[in-house]
Amino acid sequence: MIGSARAWLLAALWVSLAWGGLSGTAWGQTDLELAEYYYNEGSYPQARLYLEPLWKKNKTNAVYEMYYATLLALDDFDTAEELVKDRLKRRSKASRSTALVDLGSLYLHFDRRDQAMEAFEEALQELDQGRSAAVALANAFIKLDELDMALATYERAEALGTTGFEYELANLQGMRGDFEGMMDAYMELLHTKPNYLRTVQNSLNRNLRLTTTEDNHELVRVSLLRAIQRYPEDPVYPELLVWHFNQIRDFASSLIHAKALDLRLQEQGERLMELGNTAQANGDPATAFECYRYVAGKGPENPYFYAARNEMLQVQFQALTSEVPADLPAMEELATAYGASLRDLGIGPQTATMVRDQAALLAFYLKRSEEAMVSLESLLERSDLNDRVAAACKLTLGDIYAFEGMIWDASLLFSQVVLDFGDDPMGHEAKFRNARVSYYGGDFGWAQSQLDALKASTSKLISNDAIELSLLITDNFNLDTLTEPMEMYARADLLRMQRKFDLARTTLDSLTQNHPGHALADEVLMMSADMFLEQGMLDTAMVLFQEVVDLHFDDITADDALFQLADLTHFQLGDLETAQTLYEKLLFDFPGSLHAVEARKRYRALRGDELE
């Protein structure tokens, strides 16, 4: 310690400087305030001058912490050791353990590991009975990253008769990398405290990274199955197992245990409906269908019966309508299934979505538009439909009108939805469809004004569609004195939508012959490629997409063509190496493309980033 006359002279000098040099700011400040000031500034020699006498008369934790940290910063081992031992003498038996950890921490700071371990062992021996003492000592060890000593603390506490450390032990085992021990501790915790389920789920995701680390999947599964065998009456373990399978996207396995829980807890299918939605959203329609079929099998008395029947058909509808080329026989079967369900359940508010989807199949794929229009028009005459359901049915009916060339009837329906829903996403969708039918009808100026308003739509999908159609009109109509090429292209686009592919190609051929070299040349190739794709002529479609990439690389369709090539190469041809190259080319050549986000995701997956 500083006790010489020279040291006290220095202290007096610093006080004098503090009075005169702080321009009055330190006037009237206490020694503690000055100590804090210099300590916070990192001026440790000056802080020490105040802290040393303060400690002699004011042995509070705040003074101790500042003085101890100051001595460490100044590398004064002897004084720091004396300080810690002096404080140790003053501690009660209940707090001696943590004080000994402080001493061990000091020895570690000065690379005296053997002395530190002696202090730590003494701390264990001094551990008092009781939960709070054990947790405090273990946390003191954890703060020093002495995880084995923290584990020894809990083992010592249990030997002294204190139990119930499952949660603390599980967290500690996770820190130590002993994930098997962590799982065992969590299983015991859930047996006594099932309300910790959400906490355990969060910890497993944090420590085991279940979505990215496959090696840990089996560890969790085996631990849970062992717990189910050990405590067969506890529903918390099957519930955690269902959650685990959902995390790793194994929805088929999740379904097995979700069914068992549904029966055991008499949940009436709620869990299965949620699982079906999750499976469908994550690209597993087969499991989603089984979930809904299970719930529908409970009968009309079940509160989810109508929803389950509808979702079963929705899964099939989405799968079939996303297939290229369309599987028309399967669609005919599905339309029949819709009819059977509507006969069983009746037509009303609960089955309105079934009516709408059946109408879409009949009109757009099965050449039964008249039947589709009658069913939707009849449905919309009801006064008990939910407003949003009715609006969705109007949108589909409007599309059918457009499909049949009834442009103004379609526009009237879309305008009704716009008036009813305004800036709601439903209103945005109606506004986009209205702009599209105006484009089909050749009213490009009005269509453009509607599309400009939609570019700021909160719905990304609608906004992107609006941008694409707006760019088409701007790039090929606004700057052109001739209206005929754009009118011919829009007419071909309507024919394509009506699946009149031969007539659409004839119209495009006329456009190309009558207006050679027109700016629409790349769009003509793209539409032709899309039609060949819809007819299952993959090779021809890919040749045309490649032609757009090669000959029209500076046009607005080049990134669309490149993404289509990558997508087809990836999922239809299964050529992953070439697909990766194409995605990479799109990212480098067209970084601002609307496809950039999805292309980057697929490129990284093919490159193996997710596994890393």
Number of C-alpha atoms within 10 A of each C-alpha: 10 11 7 8 9 10 13 13 11 13 16 13 12 16 18 11 13 17 16 13 12 10 10 11 11 17 11 9 12 11 16 15 13 19 24 19 15 17 21 12 11 13 15 21 15 20 23 22 22 23 25 17 11 18 17 8 8 14 12 10 11 12 18 19 10 20 24 20 15 22 19 17 13 13 13 14 15 10 15 22 18 13 17 18 16 11 17 19 11 12 14 10 12 14 18 22 27 25 24 25 24 23 25 27 23 21 21 16 14 13 11 13 15 12 16 22 17 14 21 25 18 16 24 24 12 16 21 20 16 15 16 10 18 25 17 16 27 25 19 21 23 17 12 15 13 15 19 14 21 26 19 14 25 24 17 18 22 17 11 13 11 15 13 13 18 20 20 20 21 25 22 23 21 20 15 16 13 13 21 17 18 24 23 19 20 27 26 18 22 20 18 12 14 16 12 15 17 11 11 21 15 11 17 21 14 11 15 20 16 18 15 15 13 13 11 17 18 10 14 22 15 14 18 23 15 15 21 18 11 12 15 13 10 16 16 23 24 20 17 20 22 22 18 24 20 19 18 16 17 15 26 19 15 24 24 12 17 23 18 14 20 16 11 10 9 10 12 16 26 14 16 25 21 14 24 28 19 18 24 19 11 12 11 18 21 17 22 27 22 16 29 27 20 18 25 23 13 15 12 12 9 14 15 19 21 18 16 25 23 22 24 20 23 19 19 16 20 13 12 18 17 10 10 15 16 15 13 14 10 13 20 15 11 18 22 13 14 23 16 12 19 18 10 9 14 13 17 15 15 15 18 23 21 22 20 23 21 25 28 25 23 20 22 19 18 15 13 14 21 14 12 23 21 13 17 22 13 10 21 18 10 11 10 11 16 12 13 13 16 22 23 19 23 23 25 21 28 26 26 25 22 23 21 18 17 15 21 16 16 25 23 14 20 27 18 17 23 22 12 14 18 14 15 14 15 18 20 25 25 28 27 24 25 28 27 27 27 22 24 24 19 19 14 23 16 13 25 23 12 20 28 14 14 24 19 14 19 13 15 11 11 21 20 16 16 29 18 16 18 22 16 18 19 15 15 18 20 15 9 14 8 11 13 15 21 23 19 18 23 24 20 27 22 22 21 21 17 19 18 14 19 13 14 25 19 12 19 26 14 15 22 17 11 12 14 11 10 15 17 22 17 24 20 22 21 23 21 22 25 23 22 20 18 18 15 14 15 18 11 14 25 22 14 22 25 19 17 26 21 13 11 18 17 12 16 16 20 26 26 19 27 24 24 21 22 28 19 18 19 20 11 10 13 12 13 16 12 15 23 22 15 22 26 19 17 23 20 11 12 18 14 12 16 14 18 19 13 11 22 17 13 19 21 15 13 18 14 10 10 12 11 7
